[in-house]
Amino acid sequence: MGNSLGGTAETPVSRPGPTSAEAVAEAIARLEALSTQALRIEWRRLHRTDPPASLSRDLLRRALACTLQERAYGGLS
């Protein structure tokens, strides 16, 4: 498996809650290189549930980026 923000195209890109803005930006950038299958695995790791079947690769990537940002900076009040 990858380190806290590293990994290959098929390994996790981050642990919940990267702390610096640069780390969050890097983790989000790494999502672009992941396959749909790897994005689904990342969703399961972060959300502990299966992703909705209807989500496209692009929407999976965007939702994961949102989750990474929420965990780093906090969600909506």
PyMOL commands that set and color helices and strands:
alter all, ss='L'
color gray80, all
select helices_A, chain A and resi 21-31+36-47+57-73
alter helices_A, ss='H'
color red, helices_A
deselect
rebuild
show_as cartoon
